[in-house]
Amino acid sequence: MSLIVFISIVYVISALLGYLFHKLFHQKWAGFLATSHMVHHMERYPPEDLVSDAYRHAGKHTTILLFVPVVITALLITGLIGYIGLVSPLYSLIGAVEILIISYMHNALHDAFHVKNSLWHKVPGFKSMQNHHFTHHFQMDKNFGIFDFTWDRVFKTFEIGSNQPKQ
């Protein structure tokens, strides 16, 4: 298998896991995970107050805790496929680094969506991703992707919205 194919597969699997875990965080039966995530939706960034000058509760919120299960699951899968010989140890390591980069980007973009005039606002496509994310804050059964909404389209949870708050 070529490295490009492997990197693409890792990305697709990571995006799927991110989608599934985010959807899990919206299920009442998910207990602490759902409760923690709802703090973000209902207290820190409710639909009527989606942006602020700085990320609210930076370093004190549970976003990182919510990403840990996704990252650990993806890293375990990557390690396992390397261990059983489906890919070389080098590919396994590259996949693990890719997962860590994707996780960092996921968190950085998500935080930037809620910050007025972040540097990310100058990046092409950012406003579109931000709009899709804000749609999720208004319709919490839609747009579970953060920067990739492919799985929302596959599972028919994608919604195009016009939810841009004033900056």
N, C-alpha and C positions, 0 to 999 in steps of 0.2 A: 504494500500500500504506500502511495506517495505521501510525503509530509503534508502537502497542501490538502489532500483528501482527509488525512487524519485530523488536521487542525479544523477543517470544516465540520467534520463529524463531532468533534469535541464542542465546537460552538453550538451546533444544533441541539446537542444533548443538554448543554448548559442552559440554553435559552428555554428548552422544555422544562427542565427542573425549576428554573426561576419562575416560569409561568405557573407550574403546578403548586409550588410552595406558596407563591403569592395568593393563589386561589385558596389554598389551605388556610392561610392567615385570615381569610374572610368567613370561615366556617365556625359557628359557635362551639361546636364540639371540639375545636382545636385548643380550647382552654386558654392557657397563658399566652400562647402565640397569637391567638385572635384578640385577646384583651389588649395586649401590648401594641398590636398593629392598629387597633381602633383608637388608641391614644393619639397616634399620628393623624388619623383621619378626622377625628371629632374634636380633639382639644387643641393640638398644635397647629394643624392646617385644615380647618373646616372649610367647606365650599365658599363661604362668604369671606374668607381671609386666607387665601392660598399663598401669598408671598410676603416676605419680610426683608428687612435690610440685611440680616444675617440669619443663618439657619437656627431656628429656635431649638434650644436645649442641645446644642452641638456638644458631643462628647458625653452627654448625660442621658441620651435616649436609647431605646432598645433596638434601633435599626440594625446595628452590628450583630446583636444577639439573634435577630431574626434571620440574618444571612448565614450565620454559622452552620445551621443544619444543611442549607443548600450547598455551601462550599465543602463541608465535610463529605456529604454524599457524593458530590462530583469528584472530589479527590480520591475517595475510596474506589469509585468505579474506574477512574484512570489508573490507580495503583493496581487494582485487581486485573485489568486487562493486560497490564505489563507483567504482572506476576505469573499469570497463566500462559503467557507467551503469545497472546494475540497481537501484541506490538512489542517492539524492542524497549528495553529500559530507557533508552534515550527518548523515544517517542512518549513514553509514559511520563518522563520528567517534563518534556515540552508541553504535554497536555496539562499537567499540574500547574505549570507556570501560566499557561493560557487561562486556566480557570481562575487563578488568583488575579490576573489582569482584568478579566471580564468582571469579576466580583468588585474590584476596585472601581472600575468604570461605572458599573451599575450604581454603586453607592454615591460616587461623585456626581454623576448626572442627576440622580434623584434629588440629592441635596440642592444642586444648582437650579433645578426646576422651581424650587421654593424661595430662591434668593433673588431679589431685584438686581438687575444689571450685572449678573455674574459674568465672568469672562466667557463662559460657554454660550452666552447669547449671541456672540459673534460667529459661532460655528454654523455653517450651513446645515439645515435640517433640525437644529436644536428647537426652534419655536414649534415646529410640527410635533416633535416628540413631547415637548412640554404640554402642548394642547391636548394630545392623546392622554397624557398622564392626568391632566386636570379634569378631563372628561371622567376618568376613573374616580376622582374625588366626588363628582356629582352623581355618578351612576356606578356604585361600587360593585356591580356585577359585570362590568365591562372593563376592557383594556388593562389586563393584568400584567402585560409586558411593561418594562420600564423604558427601554430604548429600542426594543425589537418586538414588534406586534404581530409577527408571523403566526405564532401559536394562537393568538386571539382570533386571527382570521381563520385558521384551521378549525378551531373549536367554536366559531361563531360567537365570540364574545367581544369582537372588535366593534367600536362605535366611533364614527367621525363626529367630532363636536366642535363647537366654537366657544371654548371656555377660557379665553385669555383675559385674566384680570388686568387692571391698569397697573403699569409698572411705575 
